[in-house]
Amino acid sequence: MTDNNIPKQVLKGLGEILEKTGEQVVSEPGKMLKITGQELMGNITPMSDEEMRKKQAEDEKKKQEETEKLRREMGQGRNVGQEIKQIQDQKKQEEEEKEKQFLQKIKEQREAEEQERKALAEQYGDEKKRPKGPQKLGKIKTSVDQSVELAKKPD
């Protein structure tokens, strides 16, 4: 019987303590906050203008030192002007290379055409005897068309 009563009595005692504490919290909240605020802040006095300027100067100095330290660690920062010039030079070189390749392809194509023309000339004989391309064929075609038209006209 005593074993069952002990936990019940402990719980009953804790309930009474919590009830009294709750009543005190409800009745005196301002007093508890003042104590807590004073304990947290301690004896704080407002800063004078001179102390405020000193503190701001120290903060600014620390900020500049950290900024400078970061710049040193990053390798003195970026030189944007030099990077832009380097990119422009690189683009110019790429364009010149593309132009050289294009001109080289044209040269190779012309050489291939010349070789093909020479091969055809050897195959068909002397170039002077052979009619030159579509220009003469076009003239012949025109005269044939005229002959056909004359034949179709009624007399």
Backbone as JSON Lines, residues from 0, in Angstrom:
{"i":0,"aa":"M","n":[0.82,-1.18,0.0],"ca":[0.0,0.0,0.0],"c":[0.87,1.25,0.0]}
{"i":1,"aa":"T","n":[1.97,1.21,0.65],"ca":[2.87,2.34,0.65],"c":[3.54,2.53,-0.7]}
{"i":2,"aa":"D","n":[3.72,1.41,-1.41],"ca":[4.34,1.51,-2.73],"c":[3.44,2.27,-3.71]}
{"i":3,"aa":"N","n":[2.16,2.09,-3.63],"ca":[1.21,2.77,-4.53],"c":[1.01,4.21,-4.1]}
{"i":4,"aa":"N","n":[1.11,4.51,-2.85],"ca":[0.87,5.85,-2.35],"c":[2.02,6.82,-2.65]}
{"i":5,"aa":"I","n":[3.23,6.34,-2.7],"ca":[4.4,7.22,-2.9],"c":[4.32,7.93,-4.26]}
{"i":6,"aa":"P","n":[4.14,7.22,-5.37],"ca":[4.07,7.94,-6.64],"c":[2.88,8.88,-6.7]}
{"i":7,"aa":"K","n":[1.78,8.49,-6.1],"ca":[0.61,9.36,-6.1],"c":[0.89,10.62,-5.31]}
{"i":8,"aa":"Q","n":[1.57,10.48,-4.19],"ca":[1.88,11.65,-3.36],"c":[2.88,12.57,-4.05]}
{"i":9,"aa":"V","n":[3.86,11.99,-4.77],"ca":[4.85,12.78,-5.52],"c":[4.14,13.57,-6.61]}
{"i":10,"aa":"L","n":[3.27,12.94,-7.35],"ca":[2.54,13.62,-8.41],"c":[1.63,14.71,-7.85]}
{"i":11,"aa":"K","n":[1.0,14.41,-6.71],"ca":[0.13,15.4,-6.07],"c":[0.96,16.6,-5.63]}
{"i":12,"aa":"G","n":[2.14,16.36,-5.07],"ca":[3.02,17.45,-4.62],"c":[3.51,18.29,-5.8]}
{"i":13,"aa":"L","n":[3.89,17.64,-6.91],"ca":[4.33,18.37,-8.11],"c":[3.2,19.21,-8.67]}
{"i":14,"aa":"G","n":[1.99,18.67,-8.65],"ca":[0.83,19.42,-9.13],"c":[0.61,20.67,-8.31]}
{"i":15,"aa":"E","n":[0.75,20.57,-6.99],"ca":[0.57,21.73,-6.12],"c":[1.64,22.79,-6.38]}
{"i":16,"aa":"I","n":[2.87,22.34,-6.57],"ca":[3.98,23.28,-6.83],"c":[3.73,24.01,-8.16]}
{"i":17,"aa":"L","n":[3.33,23.28,-9.17],"ca":[3.07,23.88,-10.48],"c":[1.89,24.85,-10.41]}
{"i":18,"aa":"E","n":[0.92,24.5,-9.63],"ca":[-0.25,25.37,-9.5],"c":[0.14,26.69,-8.85]}
{"i":19,"aa":"K","n":[0.94,26.63,-7.77],"ca":[1.38,27.86,-7.08],"c":[2.28,28.69,-8.0]}
{"i":20,"aa":"T","n":[3.17,28.03,-8.75],"ca":[4.06,28.74,-9.67],"c":[3.24,29.42,-10.76]}
{"i":21,"aa":"G","n":[2.25,28.73,-11.29],"ca":[1.39,29.31,-12.31],"c":[0.65,30.52,-11.81]}
{"i":22,"aa":"E","n":[0.16,30.46,-10.56],"ca":[-0.53,31.6,-9.99],"c":[0.41,32.8,-9.87]}
{"i":23,"aa":"Q","n":[1.66,32.55,-9.46],"ca":[2.63,33.63,-9.32],"c":[2.98,34.23,-10.69]}
{"i":24,"aa":"V","n":[3.1,33.39,-11.68],"ca":[3.43,33.87,-13.03],"c":[2.31,34.75,-13.55]}
{"i":25,"aa":"V","n":[1.08,34.35,-13.31],"ca":[-0.06,35.12,-13.79],"c":[-0.18,36.43,-13.01]}
{"i":26,"aa":"S","n":[0.07,36.42,-11.73],"ca":[-0.12,37.62,-10.92],"c":[1.02,38.62,-11.04]}
{"i":27,"aa":"E","n":[2.23,38.19,-11.34],"ca":[3.36,39.12,-11.36],"c":[4.22,38.97,-12.63]}
{"i":28,"aa":"P","n":[3.66,39.11,-13.85],"ca":[4.48,38.91,-15.05],"c":[5.5,40.04,-15.26]}
{"i":29,"aa":"G","n":[5.13,41.26,-14.95],"ca":[6.05,42.38,-15.14],"c":[7.29,42.26,-14.28]}
{"i":30,"aa":"K","n":[7.12,41.83,-13.07],"ca":[8.24,41.68,-12.15],"c":[9.22,40.62,-12.65]}
{"i":31,"aa":"M","n":[8.7,39.53,-13.19],"ca":[9.57,38.46,-13.69],"c":[10.35,38.93,-14.92]}
{"i":32,"aa":"L","n":[9.7,39.69,-15.8],"ca":[10.38,40.19,-16.99],"c":[11.47,41.18,-16.64]}
{"i":33,"aa":"K","n":[11.24,42.03,-15.64],"ca":[12.27,42.99,-15.22],"c":[13.49,42.27,-14.7]}
{"i":34,"aa":"I","n":[13.26,41.28,-13.93],"ca":[14.38,40.53,-13.37],"c":[15.13,39.83,-14.48]}
{"i":35,"aa":"T","n":[14.41,39.2,-15.37],"ca":[15.04,38.48,-16.46],"c":[15.78,39.45,-17.37]}
{"i":36,"aa":"G","n":[15.16,40.6,-17.67],"ca":[15.81,41.59,-18.52],"c":[17.07,42.14,-17.89]}
{"i":37,"aa":"Q","n":[17.03,42.42,-16.61],"ca":[18.21,42.96,-15.92],"c":[19.31,41.91,-15.86]}
{"i":38,"aa":"E","n":[18.92,40.67,-15.64],"ca":[19.93,39.61,-15.6],"c":[20.6,39.44,-16.97]}
{"i":39,"aa":"L","n":[19.8,39.53,-18.01],"ca":[20.36,39.37,-19.36],"c":[21.26,40.54,-19.75]}
{"i":40,"aa":"M","n":[20.82,41.74,-19.5],"ca":[21.53,42.93,-19.96],"c":[22.6,43.41,-18.99]}
{"i":41,"aa":"G","n":[22.43,43.17,-17.74],"ca":[23.39,43.66,-16.75],"c":[23.26,45.15,-16.59]}
{"i":42,"aa":"N","n":[24.33,45.79,-16.26],"ca":[24.34,47.25,-16.06],"c":[24.78,47.92,-17.35]}
{"i":43,"aa":"I","n":[23.83,48.19,-18.22],"ca":[24.14,48.82,-19.5],"c":[23.81,50.29,-19.39]}
{"i":44,"aa":"T","n":[24.77,51.1,-19.84],"ca":[24.55,52.54,-19.88],"c":[24.61,52.98,-21.32]}
{"i":45,"aa":"P","n":[23.87,54.0,-21.71],"ca":[23.92,54.47,-23.1],"c":[25.3,55.03,-23.44]}
{"i":46,"aa":"M","n":[25.69,54.89,-24.72],"ca":[27.0,55.36,-25.18],"c":[26.93,56.85,-25.48]}
{"i":47,"aa":"S","n":[28.04,57.51,-25.24],"ca":[28.11,58.91,-25.6],"c":[28.41,59.01,-27.09]}
{"i":48,"aa":"D","n":[28.29,60.22,-27.64],"ca":[28.55,60.41,-29.08],"c":[29.99,60.05,-29.42]}
{"i":49,"aa":"E","n":[30.9,60.39,-28.55],"ca":[32.33,60.1,-28.8],"c":[32.57,58.6,-28.81]}
{"i":50,"aa":"E","n":[31.99,57.9,-27.83],"ca":[32.14,56.45,-27.79],"c":[31.51,55.8,-29.02]}
{"i":51,"aa":"M","n":[30.38,56.34,-29.46],"ca":[29.69,55.82,-30.65],"c":[30.57,55.97,-31.88]}
{"i":52,"aa":"R","n":[31.21,57.14,-32.05],"ca":[32.09,57.37,-33.2],"c":[33.3,56.45,-33.15]}
{"i":53,"aa":"K","n":[33.87,56.23,-31.94],"ca":[35.01,55.33,-31.81],"c":[34.63,53.92,-32.22]}
{"i":54,"aa":"K","n":[33.46,53.48,-31.75],"ca":[32.99,52.13,-32.06],"c":[32.75,51.97,-33.56]}
{"i":55,"aa":"Q","n":[32.16,52.98,-34.2],"ca":[31.92,52.93,-35.65],"c":[33.23,52.91,-36.42]}
{"i":56,"aa":"A","n":[34.21,53.7,-35.96],"ca":[35.51,53.73,-36.62],"c":[36.2,52.37,-36.5]}
{"i":57,"aa":"E","n":[36.11,51.74,-35.32],"ca":[36.71,50.42,-35.13],"c":[36.02,49.39,-36.03]}
{"i":58,"aa":"D","n":[34.7,49.46,-36.09],"ca":[33.97,48.53,-36.95],"c":[34.34,48.7,-38.42]}
{"i":59,"aa":"E","n":[34.45,49.95,-38.87],"ca":[34.83,50.23,-40.26],"c":[36.24,49.73,-40.55]}
{"i":60,"aa":"K","n":[37.15,49.92,-39.59],"ca":[38.53,49.46,-39.76],"c":[38.57,47.94,-39.87]}
{"i":61,"aa":"K","n":[37.81,47.25,-39.02],"ca":[37.76,45.79,-39.08],"c":[37.19,45.33,-40.42]}
{"i":62,"aa":"K","n":[36.17,46.01,-40.87],"ca":[35.54,45.67,-42.15],"c":[36.53,45.8,-43.3]}
{"i":63,"aa":"Q","n":[37.29,46.91,-43.32],"ca":[38.28,47.13,-44.38],"c":[39.39,46.1,-44.31]}
{"i":64,"aa":"E","n":[39.83,45.75,-43.09],"ca":[40.88,44.74,-42.94],"c":[40.42,43.39,-43.47]}
{"i":65,"aa":"E","n":[39.19,43.01,-43.16],"ca":[38.67,41.74,-43.64],"c":[38.52,41.74,-45.16]}
{"i":66,"aa":"T","n":[38.07,42.86,-45.71],"ca":[37.95,42.98,-47.16],"c":[39.31,42.84,-47.82]}
{"i":67,"aa":"E","n":[40.3,43.51,-47.28],"ca":[41.66,43.45,-47.82],"c":[42.21,42.03,-47.7]}
{"i":68,"aa":"K","n":[41.95,41.39,-46.58],"ca":[42.41,40.01,-46.38],"c":[41.8,39.09,-47.43]}
{"i":69,"aa":"L","n":[40.5,39.25,-47.68],"ca":[39.84,38.42,-48.69],"c":[40.42,38.67,-50.08]}
{"i":70,"aa":"R","n":[40.73,39.92,-50.39],"ca":[41.32,40.23,-51.7],"c":[42.68,39.58,-51.86]}
{"i":71,"aa":"R","n":[43.48,39.62,-50.79],"ca":[44.79,38.98,-50.86],"c":[44.65,37.48,-51.06]}
{"i":72,"aa":"E","n":[43.69,36.89,-50.35],"ca":[43.49,35.45,-50.47],"c":[43.0,35.06,-51.85]}
{"i":73,"aa":"M","n":[42.24,35.92,-52.48],"ca":[41.7,35.63,-53.81],"c":[42.69,36.0,-54.92]}
{"i":74,"aa":"G","n":[43.87,36.41,-54.59],"ca":[44.87,36.72,-55.61],"c":[44.72,38.12,-56.15]}
{"i":75,"aa":"Q","n":[44.54,39.07,-55.29],"ca":[44.47,40.48,-55.64],"c":[43.26,40.83,-56.49]}
{"i":76,"aa":"G","n":[42.23,40.03,-56.43],"ca":[41.0,40.38,-57.15],"c":[41.12,40.13,-58.64]}
{"i":77,"aa":"R","n":[40.1,40.52,-59.36],"ca":[40.06,40.32,-60.8],"c":[40.43,41.6,-61.53]}
{"i":78,"aa":"N","n":[41.18,41.44,-62.59],"ca":[41.52,42.56,-63.45],"c":[40.59,42.47,-64.66]}
{"i":79,"aa":"V","n":[39.45,43.12,-64.53],"ca":[38.4,42.99,-65.54],"c":[38.85,43.51,-66.9]}
{"i":80,"aa":"G","n":[39.56,44.63,-66.91],"ca":[40.03,45.2,-68.18],"c":[40.91,44.22,-68.94]}
{"i":81,"aa":"Q","n":[41.81,43.58,-68.22],"ca":[42.71,42.62,-68.85],"c":[41.92,41.4,-69.34]}
{"i":82,"aa":"E","n":[40.94,40.95,-68.56],"ca":[40.14,39.81,-68.97],"c":[39.36,40.12,-70.25]}
{"i":83,"aa":"I","n":[38.8,41.33,-70.34],"ca":[38.05,41.73,-71.53],"c":[38.97,41.75,-72.75]}
{"i":84,"aa":"K","n":[40.17,42.33,-72.6],"ca":[41.13,42.39,-73.7],"c":[41.53,40.98,-74.15]}
{"i":85,"aa":"Q","n":[41.72,40.11,-73.18],"ca":[42.11,38.74,-73.5],"c":[40.99,38.04,-74.29]}
{"i":86,"aa":"I","n":[39.76,38.23,-73.88],"ca":[38.63,37.61,-74.59],"c":[38.51,38.17,-76.0]}
{"i":87,"aa":"Q","n":[38.69,39.48,-76.15],"ca":[38.62,40.09,-77.48],"c":[39.72,39.54,-78.38]}
{"i":88,"aa":"D","n":[40.94,39.43,-77.85],"ca":[42.04,38.87,-78.64],"c":[41.75,37.44,-79.05]}
{"i":89,"aa":"Q","n":[41.19,36.67,-78.13],"ca":[40.87,35.28,-78.41],"c":[39.83,35.18,-79.52]}
{"i":90,"aa":"K","n":[38.8,36.02,-79.46],"ca":[37.76,36.01,-80.5],"c":[38.36,36.4,-81.85]}
{"i":91,"aa":"K","n":[39.24,37.42,-81.85],"ca":[39.87,37.86,-83.09],"c":[40.68,36.72,-83.7]}
{"i":92,"aa":"Q","n":[41.45,36.01,-82.86],"ca":[42.24,34.89,-83.36],"c":[41.35,33.8,-83.93]}
{"i":93,"aa":"E","n":[40.23,33.51,-83.26],"ca":[39.31,32.49,-83.75],"c":[38.73,32.89,-85.11]}
{"i":94,"aa":"E","n":[38.36,34.17,-85.25],"ca":[37.81,34.64,-86.52],"c":[38.86,34.55,-87.63]}
{"i":95,"aa":"E","n":[40.1,34.93,-87.33],"ca":[41.17,34.84,-88.33],"c":[41.4,33.39,-88.73]}
{"i":96,"aa":"E","n":[41.36,32.49,-87.76],"ca":[41.56,31.07,-88.05],"c":[40.43,30.54,-88.94]}
{"i":97,"aa":"K","n":[39.18,30.94,-88.64],"ca":[38.06,30.51,-89.47],"c":[38.19,31.05,-90.89]}
{"i":98,"aa":"E","n":[38.63,32.31,-91.01],"ca":[38.81,32.91,-92.33],"c":[39.9,32.17,-93.11]}
{"i":99,"aa":"K","n":[41.01,31.83,-92.44],"ca":[42.08,31.08,-93.1],"c":[41.59,29.73,-93.58]}
{"i":100,"aa":"Q","n":[40.81,29.05,-92.74],"ca":[40.28,27.74,-93.12],"c":[39.34,27.88,-94.32]}
{"i":101,"aa":"F","n":[38.5,28.91,-94.31],"ca":[37.57,29.14,-95.41],"c":[38.32,29.39,-96.71]}
{"i":102,"aa":"L","n":[39.34,30.26,-96.65],"ca":[40.13,30.55,-97.84],"c":[40.88,29.32,-98.33]}
{"i":103,"aa":"Q","n":[41.37,28.51,-97.4],"ca":[42.07,27.28,-97.77],"c":[41.12,26.32,-98.48]}
{"i":104,"aa":"K","n":[39.88,26.21,-97.99],"ca":[38.89,25.34,-98.64],"c":[38.58,25.82,-100.04]}
{"i":105,"aa":"I","n":[38.45,27.13,-100.21],"ca":[38.17,27.69,-101.54],"c":[39.34,27.39,-102.48]}
{"i":106,"aa":"K","n":[40.56,27.56,-101.97],"ca":[41.75,27.29,-102.79],"c":[41.78,25.82,-103.21]}
{"i":107,"aa":"E","n":[41.51,24.93,-102.27],"ca":[41.51,23.5,-102.58],"c":[40.4,23.16,-103.58]}
{"i":108,"aa":"Q","n":[39.26,23.79,-103.42],"ca":[38.14,23.54,-104.35],"c":[38.51,24.02,-105.75]}
{"i":109,"aa":"R","n":[39.13,25.17,-105.85],"ca":[39.53,25.69,-107.18],"c":[40.58,24.79,-107.81]}
{"i":110,"aa":"E","n":[41.52,24.3,-106.99],"ca":[42.54,23.4,-107.52],"c":[41.9,22.11,-108.03]}
{"i":111,"aa":"A","n":[40.93,21.6,-107.28],"ca":[40.24,20.38,-107.7],"c":[39.48,20.62,-109.0]}
{"i":112,"aa":"E","n":[38.84,21.77,-109.13],"ca":[38.11,22.1,-110.35],"c":[39.07,22.23,-111.53]}
{"i":113,"aa":"E","n":[40.22,22.82,-111.28],"ca":[41.23,22.97,-112.34],"c":[41.73,21.6,-112.8]}
{"i":114,"aa":"Q","n":[41.98,20.71,-111.85],"ca":[42.43,19.37,-112.21],"c":[41.35,18.63,-112.99]}
{"i":115,"aa":"E","n":[40.1,18.8,-112.57],"ca":[39.0,18.15,-113.28],"c":[38.88,18.7,-114.7]}
{"i":116,"aa":"R","n":[39.05,20.02,-114.84],"ca":[38.97,20.63,-116.17],"c":[40.1,20.11,-117.06]}
{"i":117,"aa":"K","n":[41.31,20.0,-116.49],"ca":[42.43,19.48,-117.28],"c":[42.2,18.03,-117.67]}
{"i":118,"aa":"A","n":[41.64,17.26,-116.75],"ca":[41.37,15.85,-117.05],"c":[40.35,15.74,-118.17]}
{"i":119,"aa":"L","n":[39.32,16.56,-118.13],"ca":[38.32,16.55,-119.2],"c":[38.93,17.01,-120.52]}
{"i":120,"aa":"A","n":[39.81,17.99,-120.46],"ca":[40.46,18.49,-121.68],"c":[41.31,17.4,-122.31]}
{"i":121,"aa":"E","n":[42.02,16.64,-121.49],"ca":[42.84,15.56,-122.03],"c":[41.95,14.46,-122.61]}
{"i":122,"aa":"Q","n":[40.82,14.23,-121.93],"ca":[39.91,13.18,-122.4],"c":[39.27,13.55,-123.73]}
{"i":123,"aa":"Y","n":[38.87,14.79,-123.91],"ca":[38.19,15.21,-125.12],"c":[39.11,15.85,-126.14]}
{"i":124,"aa":"G","n":[40.35,15.99,-125.82],"ca":[41.27,16.55,-126.79],"c":[41.56,18.01,-126.5]}
{"i":125,"aa":"D","n":[41.93,18.68,-127.56],"ca":[42.34,20.07,-127.44],"c":[41.17,20.95,-127.01]}
{"i":126,"aa":"E","n":[41.41,21.83,-126.08],"ca":[40.36,22.69,-125.55],"c":[39.86,23.7,-126.58]}
{"i":127,"aa":"K","n":[40.7,24.1,-127.49],"ca":[40.31,25.12,-128.46],"c":[39.26,24.58,-129.44]}
{"i":128,"aa":"K","n":[39.29,23.32,-129.74],"ca":[38.36,22.73,-130.7],"c":[37.0,22.46,-130.06]}
{"i":129,"aa":"R","n":[36.96,22.27,-128.78],"ca":[35.73,21.89,-128.07],"c":[34.9,23.14,-127.79]}
{"i":130,"aa":"P","n":[33.56,23.07,-127.98],"ca":[32.73,24.23,-127.63],"c":[32.78,24.46,-126.13]}
{"i":131,"aa":"K","n":[32.77,25.72,-125.74],"ca":[32.92,26.05,-124.32],"c":[31.57,26.16,-123.65]}
{"i":132,"aa":"G","n":[31.23,25.18,-122.89],"ca":[30.13,25.16,-121.96],"c":[28.77,25.59,-122.47]}
{"i":133,"aa":"P","n":[27.92,25.98,-121.55],"ca":[26.52,26.26,-121.85],"c":[26.31,27.54,-122.66]}
{"i":134,"aa":"Q","n":[27.29,28.38,-122.8],"ca":[27.1,29.61,-123.55],"c":[26.8,29.31,-125.01]}
{"i":135,"aa":"K","n":[27.6,28.47,-125.64],"ca":[27.37,28.16,-127.04],"c":[26.14,27.31,-127.21]}
{"i":136,"aa":"L","n":[25.88,26.42,-126.23],"ca":[24.68,25.6,-126.32],"c":[23.44,26.48,-126.24]}
{"i":137,"aa":"G","n":[23.51,27.51,-125.43],"ca":[22.4,28.42,-125.3],"c":[22.12,29.13,-126.62]}
{"i":138,"aa":"K","n":[23.16,29.52,-127.35],"ca":[22.99,30.19,-128.64],"c":[22.4,29.23,-129.66]}
{"i":139,"aa":"I","n":[22.86,28.03,-129.63],"ca":[22.35,27.03,-130.57],"c":[20.88,26.79,-130.28]}
{"i":140,"aa":"K","n":[20.56,26.66,-129.02],"ca":[19.18,26.41,-128.62],"c":[18.29,27.56,-129.07]}
{"i":141,"aa":"T","n":[18.78,28.76,-128.95],"ca":[18.01,29.91,-129.35],"c":[17.74,29.87,-130.86]}
{"i":142,"aa":"S","n":[18.74,29.53,-131.65],"ca":[18.54,29.49,-133.1],"c":[17.61,28.34,-133.48]}
{"i":143,"aa":"V","n":[17.65,27.24,-132.77],"ca":[16.74,26.12,-133.03],"c":[15.33,26.54,-132.71]}
{"i":144,"aa":"D","n":[15.16,27.22,-131.58],"ca":[13.83,27.7,-131.2],"c":[13.27,28.65,-132.27]}
{"i":145,"aa":"Q","n":[14.14,29.49,-132.83],"ca":[13.68,30.42,-133.86],"c":[13.27,29.66,-135.11]}
{"i":146,"aa":"S","n":[13.99,28.63,-135.46],"ca":[13.66,27.83,-136.64],"c":[12.3,27.17,-136.45]}
{"i":147,"aa":"V","n":[12.05,26.67,-135.24],"ca":[10.78,26.01,-134.95],"c":[9.65,27.02,-135.05]}
{"i":148,"aa":"E","n":[9.85,28.2,-134.57],"ca":[8.84,29.23,-134.63],"c":[8.53,29.64,-136.07]}
{"i":149,"aa":"L","n":[9.56,29.73,-136.91],"ca":[9.35,30.07,-138.31],"c":[8.56,28.98,-139.02]}
{"i":150,"aa":"A","n":[8.8,27.75,-138.65],"ca":[8.1,26.64,-139.29],"c":[6.64,26.63,-138.91]}
{"i":151,"aa":"K","n":[6.3,27.08,-137.73],"ca":[4.93,27.07,-137.23],"c":[4.11,28.21,-137.83]}
{"i":152,"aa":"K","n":[4.71,29.3,-138.28],"ca":[3.98,30.46,-138.78],"c":[3.32,30.09,-140.11]}
{"i":153,"aa":"P","n":[2.04,30.44,-140.27],"ca":[1.41,30.18,-141.58],"c":[1.88,31.21,-142.6]}
{"i":154,"aa":"D","n":[2.05,30.78,-143.82],"ca":[2.51,31.69,-144.89],"c":[1.42,32.45,-145.5]}
